[in-house]
Every structure is written in structure tokens, then in C-alpha cells.
Amino acid sequence: MPLFVSDKEYSLLRNDAALLADKADAFIRDLYKELDTVRAHANVASITAEQKYLSLSSDLLKLQSHNSQLQNSLRRRLSELANVQEQNSRIYVQCIRKDGEIERLTKELSELHKSKRQLVELAQQKDSEIENQNQILLKKDLRAQQKNLKIREMKPMMFWQGIWNIPS
């Protein structure tokens, strides 16, 4: 049984070889056309696939280049971050030192204020003592001046009375 005609047609055309050959030729031509169409579609698909491959390859190269740039940028940023963290650590240590120094200076200042207060109190005490001494000395001086005044007042009287001998 041939593939290019149905059983019914074959039984009708079995005796006419030329018509059967024409039908076979037409079937073969159709098969060749279909084969050419399939090949054309396959070529188009192959070309399309190749273009897609080239495009994807180009995209892949671009992405790999971009990835490389990003990796380099990441390395630089990580290096910068490490530097900043190191600097931050140094600053933190400096802050701790400065805090310690501030605390030490604050204690020294407190002690200086305490010493100053003590000196001021001592100075006030000494001023008070000096003031008392001055008052005592002023009283003594006043008494001495009063005594001298009395003596001066009494000298002429004593001189006349001969009690007082004044050297010249």
C-alpha cells in the first residue's frame, strides 16, 4: 500500500501507472517543498539562535566586565572601610586617653581649688592676726604718743622743779 494515496484511490488507479506516478511525483514535490520549508525554518531558527547566542555572549561579556568593575569597587570600598574603621579605632583610643587626661586635670583642678581655698582661708586668718597685731600696735603707739605728750607737757614743769635733767 503506497503512502501517497488512500486505499480507495489506489484500488481505482492501480491500472493507470502514469496517473499513479503523477500522484507520486506530486506527493514527492510536496514533500520536497515541505522539506525546504522545514529547512528554511530550521535555518531561520539556527540564525536566530546564533544571533541570540552572540547577543547573550556579548551581554555575558558586558556583565562579566561590570562584575569585575563592581568587584574592584567593592575591594576599594572594603579597603576604605578598613581604613575608616582603623581611624575610628585610633580616634576612640585618643578619646579614651583624652577622657583620662580630662579626669586627671579635673582632679588636679579640684585639688588646686581646695588648696586655693585653704590659702585664702590662711591669708584671711593671717590678715585677721595682722589686723589684731596692728590694732594692738596702734593702741600701744597711741599710748606711747599719749605718754610722750604727757611727758612733753610735764617736761617744762619738771624742768622748773629741777626734777628733770634734759641734756642739750
C-alpha positions as CSV (number, residue, x, y, z in Angstrom):
1,M,0.0,0.0,0.0
2,P,1.5,3.3,-1.1
3,L,1.8,6.3,1.3
4,F,0.8,9.0,-1.2
5,V,-2.8,7.7,-1.9
6,S,-5.5,6.2,0.1
7,D,-6.5,2.6,-0.3
8,K,-9.7,3.6,-2.2
9,E,-7.8,5.8,-4.7
10,Y,-5.1,3.1,-5.1
11,S,-7.7,0.5,-6.0
12,L,-9.2,2.9,-8.6
13,L,-5.8,4.0,-10.0
14,R,-3.9,0.6,-9.8
15,N,-4.2,0.0,-13.5
16,D,-3.2,3.6,-14.6
17,A,0.5,3.7,-13.8
18,A,1.1,7.2,-15.3
19,L,-1.6,8.8,-13.2
20,L,-0.3,6.9,-10.2
21,A,3.3,8.1,-11.0
22,D,2.0,11.7,-11.4
23,K,0.3,11.4,-8.0
24,A,3.6,10.0,-6.5
25,D,5.6,12.8,-8.2
26,A,3.2,15.5,-6.8
27,F,3.4,13.9,-3.4
28,I,7.3,13.9,-3.6
29,R,7.3,17.5,-4.8
30,D,5.0,18.4,-1.8
31,L,7.4,16.6,0.5
32,Y,10.4,18.5,-1.0
33,K,8.5,21.8,-0.6
34,E,7.7,20.8,3.0
35,L,11.4,19.8,3.5
36,D,12.6,23.1,2.0
37,T,10.1,24.9,4.3
38,V,11.3,23.0,7.3
39,R,14.9,23.6,6.3
40,A,14.2,27.3,5.9
41,H,12.6,27.4,9.3
42,A,15.5,25.5,10.7
43,N,18.0,27.9,9.1
44,V,16.0,30.9,10.4
45,A,15.8,29.2,13.9
46,S,19.6,28.5,13.7
47,I,20.4,32.0,12.6
48,T,18.1,33.4,15.3
49,A,19.7,31.1,17.9
50,E,23.2,32.1,16.7
51,Q,22.2,35.8,17.0
52,K,20.8,35.2,20.4
53,Y,23.9,33.3,21.3
54,L,26.1,36.2,20.1
55,S,23.9,38.7,21.8
56,L,23.9,36.7,25.1
57,S,27.7,36.2,24.7
58,S,28.0,40.0,24.3
59,D,25.7,40.6,27.3
60,L,27.7,38.0,29.3
61,L,31.0,39.8,28.5
62,K,29.4,43.1,29.5
63,L,28.1,41.6,32.7
64,Q,31.5,40.0,33.4
65,S,33.2,43.3,32.8
66,H,30.6,45.1,35.0
67,N,31.0,42.4,37.7
68,S,34.8,42.9,37.5
69,Q,34.4,46.6,37.9
70,L,32.0,46.0,40.8
71,Q,34.5,43.6,42.4
72,N,37.2,46.2,42.1
73,S,34.9,48.8,43.5
74,L,34.0,46.5,46.4
75,R,37.7,45.9,47.1
76,R,38.3,49.6,47.1
77,R,35.3,50.2,49.4
78,L,36.3,47.5,51.7
79,S,39.8,48.9,51.9
80,E,38.4,52.4,52.6
81,L,36.1,50.9,55.2
82,A,39.0,49.1,56.9
83,N,40.9,52.4,56.9
84,V,37.9,54.3,58.3
85,Q,37.5,51.6,61.0
86,E,41.2,51.8,61.8
87,Q,41.0,55.6,62.0
88,N,37.8,55.2,64.1
89,S,39.6,52.9,66.5
90,R,42.5,55.3,66.8
91,I,40.1,58.2,67.5
92,Y,38.3,56.1,70.0
93,V,41.6,55.3,71.8
94,Q,42.5,59.0,71.7
95,C,39.1,59.9,73.2
96,I,39.7,57.4,76.0
97,R,43.1,59.0,76.6
98,K,41.7,62.4,76.5
99,D,38.9,61.4,78.9
100,G,41.6,60.1,81.3
101,E,43.5,63.3,80.9
102,I,40.4,65.4,81.5
103,E,39.6,63.4,84.6
104,R,43.2,63.8,85.8
105,L,43.1,67.5,85.1
106,T,39.7,67.8,86.8
107,K,41.1,66.2,89.9
108,E,44.1,68.5,89.8
109,L,41.9,71.5,89.3
110,S,39.7,70.4,92.2
111,E,42.8,70.0,94.4
112,L,44.1,73.4,93.3
113,H,40.7,75.0,94.2
114,K,40.9,73.2,97.5
115,S,44.5,74.5,98.0
116,K,43.4,77.9,96.9
117,R,40.5,77.9,99.4
118,Q,42.9,76.8,102.1
119,L,45.4,79.5,101.1
120,V,42.6,82.1,101.1
121,E,41.4,81.0,104.5
122,L,45.0,81.0,105.8
123,A,45.5,84.5,104.2
124,Q,42.3,85.7,105.8
125,Q,43.4,84.2,109.2
126,K,46.8,85.9,108.8
127,D,45.1,89.2,107.8
128,S,43.0,88.9,110.9
129,E,46.0,88.2,113.0
130,I,47.9,91.1,111.4
131,E,44.8,93.3,111.9
132,N,44.8,92.3,115.6
133,Q,48.5,93.0,115.8
134,N,48.0,96.3,114.0
135,Q,45.3,97.2,116.4
136,I,47.5,96.2,119.4
137,L,50.4,98.2,117.9
138,L,48.1,101.2,117.2
139,K,46.9,101.1,120.8
140,K,50.5,100.8,122.0
141,D,51.5,103.6,119.7
142,L,48.6,105.7,120.8
143,R,49.5,105.1,124.4
144,A,53.1,105.9,123.7
145,Q,52.1,109.1,121.9
146,Q,49.8,110.0,124.8
147,K,52.7,109.2,127.2
148,N,55.1,111.3,125.1
149,L,52.6,114.1,125.0
150,K,52.2,113.9,128.8
151,I,55.9,113.8,129.2
152,R,56.3,116.8,126.9
153,E,53.6,118.6,128.9
154,M,55.3,117.6,132.1
155,K,58.9,118.4,131.0
156,P,58.6,122.2,131.4
157,M,57.1,121.7,134.8
158,M,59.7,119.2,135.9
159,F,62.5,121.3,134.4
160,W,61.4,124.2,136.6
161,Q,61.1,122.0,139.5
162,G,64.6,120.5,138.8
163,I,63.4,117.0,138.7
164,W,64.0,116.5,135.1
165,N,67.5,116.9,133.7
166,I,67.4,117.4,129.9
167,P,70.6,117.0,128.0
168,S,71.2,119.6,125.4
